[in-house]
Amino acid sequence: MSVVKVSELGVYGEGELTFGGSYVPEMLQGALDKVAEAFLQYKDDPEFIAEYRYYMKEYVGRPNPLYYAKNLSEQLGGAKIYLKREDLNHTGAHKINNTIGQILLAKRMGAKRIIAETGAGQHGVATATVAALMNIPCTIYMGEVDTKRQALNVFRMELLGAKVVAAKSGNRTLKEAVDEALMDFAQNAEDTFYLLGSAVGPHPYPLMVRHFQSIIGQEAKEQILEKEGRLPDYVMACVGGGSNAIGLFYPFVDDLSVKMIGVEPGGRGIDTGYHAAPLTAGKPDIIHGFKCYVMDDADKCHSIAAGLDYPGVGPEHSYYKAIGRAEYVSVNDGEALDAFQRLSKTEGIIPALESSHAVAYAMKLAPTLSNDQIIVINLSGRGDKDVAQVAEMLGADLSE
Ligand SMILES: *Cc1c(COP(=O)(O)O)cnc(C)c1O
């Protein structure tokens, strides 16, 4: 029997402390029910699986390697560190695993239009990519402030043929983009599919995103068994909404000897309030239509890594924390920036600032372990997108 207890309505856990579910207006619930029904209908359908696998292999480039980071491991002295190379996927991160899965489902549901919301723009780009691939019109909602901060990603989405709509209410950031996307979905559910980017939101999204991202952990498990003949001692990943982490963790969840560590962004330091670490410093609440741990002061939500900048977290991680199956720790901006440089110099791999959080924690943990222990880190994305930001933070002068 699995340690994961989830109801048909996407409620994780039993008794007093449960997570997930669906807390949305009735009009939206109808649209969500249709998605849930289609997901259950197709997820085990052999043709659907074959098509998903086809694109994973031919378009995304899977399986990607589980790379033994020999230099880093030897330099740190202690556990052997392996990197699951999601950074090598087409579009440079794990997000494409999920957007391919969901757009194949949208196609089967007869969707004529795809909508999504994006904060930093990475999910918007991954969605615009698959919408182009499947030739389905696509609208991406983005807070007006974010469209200015992430102008390059806006241009990428437009190059890919998507329409980017700036959300102009309230603080004009992710929250407003989510509100507008949900309203669009409720009003146009007949022909529109809402493609959600992380293991968050109302049922069935957390379950569905986990399903499509689990390919990460399935491959990693096979690969480590082949290379080492045994399971790892630790699996580790950064946690924003939690999709890359749950994708790595879930296939190991019933292997109780494997410790799972989720690394949240500690931002400027947990005690400053400026972080995005609800599992480290937050409490159960409802946000964006589902129940999870939420930061005490969501207005202070901050991380050096734009992709981790979310005040809530997936319900399944909330549940793992509550039952003690996974441990959640935090790493602050400066430590992530150090890890970004350290991995670049030791292995010749520039990690995303998001992934650098997981690397930073492994750098602390590995030296305390012995040489026969194994850590698998999910390298969720590559850092090319972050190079200009890092140059500015390090005071490099890039002008001629
Ligand atoms: C979006 C993103 C994340 C954070 O999202 P999760 O849902 O927590 O995985 C992490 N790493 C990269 C490279 C990303 O683009």
Ligand as a Chemical Component Dictionary entry (heavy atoms), coordinates in Angstrom:
data_LIG
# 
_chem_comp.id                   LIG 
_chem_comp.type                 NON-POLYMER 
_chem_comp.pdbx_formal_charge   0 
_chem_comp.three_letter_code    LIG 
# 
loop_
_chem_comp_atom.comp_id 
_chem_comp_atom.atom_id 
_chem_comp_atom.alt_atom_id 
_chem_comp_atom.type_symbol 
_chem_comp_atom.charge 
_chem_comp_atom.model_Cartn_x 
_chem_comp_atom.model_Cartn_y 
_chem_comp_atom.model_Cartn_z 
_chem_comp_atom.pdbx_ordinal 
LIG C1 C1 C 0 9.534  26.902 -13.088 1  
LIG C2 C2 C 0 10.810 26.331 -12.634 2  
LIG C3 C3 C 0 10.976 25.778 -11.342 3  
LIG C4 C4 C 0 9.917  25.833 -10.296 4  
LIG O1 O1 O 0 8.741  25.141 -10.553 5  
LIG P1 P1 P 0 8.361  23.787 -9.833  6  
LIG O2 O2 O 0 6.940  23.602 -10.205 7  
LIG O3 O3 O 0 8.564  23.961 -8.360  8  
LIG O4 O4 O 0 9.239  22.734 -10.370 9  
LIG C5 C5 C 0 12.189 25.197 -11.026 10 
LIG N1 N1 N 0 13.214 25.166 -11.898 11 
LIG C6 C6 C 0 13.096 25.696 -13.135 12 
LIG C7 C7 C 0 14.271 25.629 -14.051 13 
LIG C8 C8 C 0 11.905 26.281 -13.548 14 
LIG O5 O5 O 0 11.802 26.805 -14.767 15 
# 
loop_
_chem_comp_bond.comp_id 
_chem_comp_bond.atom_id_1 
_chem_comp_bond.atom_id_2 
_chem_comp_bond.value_order 
_chem_comp_bond.pdbx_ordinal 
LIG C1 C2 SING 1  
LIG C2 C3 SING 2  
LIG C2 C8 DOUB 3  
LIG C3 C4 SING 4  
LIG C3 C5 DOUB 5  
LIG C4 O1 SING 6  
LIG O1 P1 SING 7  
LIG P1 O2 DOUB 8  
LIG P1 O3 SING 9  
LIG P1 O4 SING 10 
LIG C5 N1 SING 11 
LIG N1 C6 DOUB 12 
LIG C6 C7 SING 13 
LIG C6 C8 SING 14 
LIG C8 O5 SING 15 
# 
